Amino acid sequence: MENEETKTVPKSWAMVGGDGPRSYAQNSSYQRGLLDVANELMNEGIKDKLDFKIPCSDSSNICTFRIADFGCSVGPNTFFAVEKIIEAVEQKYQACQFQNSPPLEFQVFFNDVTANDFNTLFKTLPSYRKYFAAGVPGTFYGRLFPKSTLHLAYSSYSLHWLSKVPQEVVDTKSPAWNKGSIQCSGTAKEVAKAYSAQFKTDMDNFLNARAQEIIGGGLMVIIIAGLPDGILVSQTVAGIFNDFFGSCLVDMAKLVSIVFNFSRDINGLQKANTGIIVIVKLAGWHQLGTTCPLPLGHLATCLAPLSFAWMLAYK
Amino acid sequence: MENEETKTVPKSWAMVGGDGPRSYAQNSSYQRGLLDVANELMNEGIKDKLDFKIPCSDSSNICTFRIADFGCSVGPNTFFAVEKIIEAVEQKYQACQFQNSPPLEFQVFFNDVTANDFNTLFKTLPSYRKYFAAGVPGTFYGRLFPKSTLHLAYSSYSLHWLSKVPQEVVDTKSPAWNKGSIQCSGTAKEVAKAYSAQFKTDMDNFLNARAQEIIGGGLMVIIIAGLPDGILVSQTVAGIFNDFFGSCLVDMAKLVSIVFNFSRDINGLQKANTGIIVIVKLAGWHQLGTTCPLPLGHLATCLAPLSFAWMLAYK
């Protein structure tokens, strides 16, 4: 089931597995904080837009509701997110008070690249979960599920990881050469253009794949880092951090393994997909001072990247 | 979604992971041979019994065919099996020549205990497979999938691994104490009775769980080791091997981690499940001399355990 897009992905990198001091599991409280903030948006979207005729459309009186987390890493954040989603779906279901309601069963698919530590993910699954769990290996820039089989897709802080480094930025002869920097600071226009083009290609592949997999009437939630117009990465906390420690990180990563983009082009992509997707919710917030889920008080004069949460409804 | 049965499973053991010299991946040619022999049975069952109205029953003109391998370990055998199943299903589908046939998409679930090496399983998935892959961690003696969502269940050389050692056989004060032996040789009636009771409980849990998960009209293939009436384990290749090396294995396994039963009681279980399951095919064969998929010529005077292949159709 590989397609052209997935074949072009040269290699995939995963978060650090296991549960040691350097693992993603022990270093993802920032992403956990974002989930808390996005939770309200998810609840509203599920309450307003979810149609229970979808999972229960057949005549067998059986309802299976399928959720997928794209770019789940190894938890525990993905487990919190799934729990919140299921709570919201169950509340809506109970509020509907269907006559002779069939029992609702949940199947949850945890997706990440093949190199992800699925062994740890599986071993740390909550013991008394309310769902049937499955792991799905592979890049989310290609198809991962049969057509029209998912009811709710979720992706949090994953889509800034591009499928590959744009060739131009590591080509010393190209005008887009990034001079060995690990980030797209925004100051060099050709570099920004190369990253932007890659992001557009990747997001288009992501949205097209999900458009086939999500059942008509289904929902998708995307939480992603972004920047408002006029703000450069180099003015953000992450940008300043990278300026300080960039050369060390380059040595550690051997230059080409950092593939990261703060998106500013997502609205353009939405226009290209209006035949399939309608955006029903869009929220953005600064992470500054007391509103920030991280203890960033000592950097309060710096802008953290904006975080956006999207709720998309599928026709 | 845990039930009473799964909660009583004290611990699960998996095959040796990775692809090293002691791994299951490098030491499963015997099981590979069984698949070749069982293939004809599978083809016949799929050809005769499979109804394509099942995966394509909705009005959306989309067909998803779901396959699950229960006790898949880490391959490559599970990949061969899935390939054979898909070939047979596709042949049947093409032979039917439906008008305006919707494209058939396959979703394959690889199940084994949580301790299984899913990382290796995922990394060795065939690159150009014809299906969407997922891993499902957990004991197959409990529910693993939502109701009525599987079309074909498969389990090869897995169901002889019981969920636990019967307590009596390791209790020195019990008449069923097995005197430290790692096998149920069949000579001590109380020991055989204890193993038989555990097997009945486990198989009942397995069949009941699958009966809920497999869609009406679906199929299940079971390949399992067994013994004909009158033959003792101690007369088989495995029995002789265990007699020779049993004490060493006990030391290696620290006594209690060998949970293995050559089944002879499966017919009784079928009777208890006639409301749900109809056996449409049952085949057994000796693995002797030239008919044996292993080079057992030097042990040709010994009976290997019988291997049975079952095809079950769900009402």
Interface residues (C-beta under 8 A of the other chain):
Chain A: M1 E2 S57 D58 S60 I62 T64 E105 F106 Q107 F109 T114 A115 D117 F118 N119 F122 K123 L125 S127 Y128 R129 K130 Y131 F132 A133 A134 G135 V136 P137 G138 R143 L144 F145 P146 K147 S148 T149
Chain B: M1 E2 S57 D58 S60 I62 T64 E105 F106 Q107 F109 T114 A115 D117 F118 N119 F122 K123 L125 S127 Y128 R129 K130 Y131 F132 A133 A134 G135 V136 P137 G138 R143 L144 F145 P146 K147 S148 T149
